[in-house]
Amino acid sequence: SENVSCYSANDGELYAGNYIVTIVDNNDGSIEFVVTGGNSPYRFVLNDSIYFNSYIDSLQAGIYSFVIFDDHNCELLVNNISLFDNPNNNCIEIPNAFTHNSDGINDTWIIENIWRYPEAKIQIFNR
């Protein structure tokens, strides 16, 4: 059997840097891990659930702890990731008109919070 060190010079230390945490409203929270070092593929364990993708969604507000394993079962504990609901900023806001006549009033048409829906498609019709 092969003896594999979790901190070998070839693989580097398993490290979960820069994780991205978002929550929109109930059950829409997500965590995305950026993992370096170790050997891919990585596994992300939360309680009794195993995820094979670094993007984990459908989470409720709360505090989470994950154990990340690499291909050699080296592990990294990531504690106290807080997901919180922001009831003041949940929905997209769509302006019903814009006038691009450079008068400084309604010259741009910006859909607030559209970034929360990366698959959104926008169609504009002229009456």
N, C-alpha and C positions, 0 to 999 in steps of 0.2 A: 504494500500500500504506500501511497505517496504521502509524505509528511509536508503539509502546507502551512506556512506561517501566515497569520492575518496581517502582518506588518512586513512582508518581504520587500526587498529592495526593488524587485521587478514590478510589483503590483501597486505599491504605495499604500498608504493607510486609507482605510475606508472612511469617507468623509461626506456628510450631507450638508453641503453649503447652500446658501440662498434658497430656502424654500419659500414658495409663494402661497399665501393664504388669502382666500376670498370667501365671503358669504353674501348672498343676495337676500334671500328670505328663507323661510322654513324649508329644510332639506335641500337647499341649493348651494351649500358650502362646498368648497373644494380646497385641496392641498396639493401642491405640485412640488416634488423634491428634485433637486439637482444633485446627483450623487457622483462623486469622483473617487478614484482609487479603487482598491479591491479588484474583483473580477466580475464583470457582468455575465449573465443577467442578474439583476437584483430582485429581491422579494421584499415586500413591505407588509408587515404584520401589525394588525390592529385587533386586539383581543383575540378572537378565534378566526378572524378573517384574514386571508392572504391575498394580496394584490400583486400582480405581475407588471403593472404599469406605474410609473412614477406620478401620474396624475390620478388623484382619488377624489371622486365627487359624490354628490348626494348625501353630504354630511350635514347634521344639524349643528346648531350653535352649541359650543361646549369646549372643554379642554381635552386635547388628545395627546397620546403618547404612542409612538410607533417604534418597532424594532425593524431595522433594515438589515437584511442578510445579503451577502454576495454569493457567488457561485461556489465558494469554498466554505460556506457557512460562517464566515466572519460576520460579526454582528455589531451594529451601532444602535444605541438607544437614543431616540430623539424625544425629549419630554416637553410637556407644557406648551403645546401649540394651541393657541386660543383662537377659536372661531366665534365671532359674535355677530349678532344681527343688528343692523342699523335701520330701524324702522323709518327714519327720515329720508332714506336714500335708496329705496328698493326698486322703483319703477323707472322705465324709460319715460322721457318727456318729449313729446313730438310737437313742434310748433305747427300750427295749422296754415301758416302762410309765410312768405318772405318776399321782400321787394328789394332787389339788388340795384337800386338806383343811386347808391352812394350818398344817401342823406343821413346815414348813421343810425337809422331806425329799421330794424328787421332786414338788414343787408345780408346777413348770413343765416343759414338754416342748419342748426346744430341739434342733433338728437342726443339729449343728455342720457348718459349711462348705457348707450348702445354697445359699448365695449363688453358689457356683461353677456351679450348674446352674439358670440362670434360667427354663428351660422346665419345671422339675420340677412335678409335680402330686402332692398328698398326699391320700390317702384314709384315714379312720379308721373302723374297724368295731368295733362292740360285739359281744362274743361272745354 
